Amino acid sequence: MAAISRDEVANLARLARITMTHPLAVNNVTREDLVLPSLTPTEALSGAPASDEGRFKVPQILGEE
């Protein structure tokens, strides 16, 4: 394995501290929240294969209760 010099380690440490910026200008990245009509819980669950107490019912995958 090749030896790494002290200067190479110092250079890597310096590179690790470089501040990364977004490649494109980022303007107006937030917007106001708008309250819009949406589905009722009953409408949302109407296409679900199974539901229980107003929630989607899915198969257990982690073996937890």
ZIHUSUL-V740126 format. One record per residue. RES is the residue in one small letter. D_LAST is the distance of its C-alpha to the last C-alpha in Angstrom with 1 decimal. Layout:
res: [RES	RES]
d_last: [D_LAST	D_LAST]
This chain:
res: [m	a	a	i	s	r	d	e	v	a	n	l	a	r	l	a	r	i	t	m	t	h	p	l	a	v	n	n	v	t	r	e	d	l	v	l	p	s	l	t	p	t	e	a	l	s	g	a	p	a	s	d	e	g	r	f	k	v	p	q	i	l	g	e	e]
d_last: [50.8	52.9	53.3	52.3	54.9	54.4	55.6	53.0	50.2	51.7	51.9	48.2	47.3	49.5	47.9	44.4	45.5	46.7	45.3	43.8	44.7	43.7	46.2	47.0	47.8	44.8	46.1	44.4	40.9	39.5	40.0	39.7	36.6	37.6	35.9	36.2	35.2	31.8	29.6	28.2	24.5	25.6	27.8	25.1	22.7	25.6	25.4	21.7	20.8	17.9	17.0	15.1	16.4	18.6	16.2	16.2	13.5	12.9	11.6	8.4	10.3	8.7	6.7	3.8	0.0]
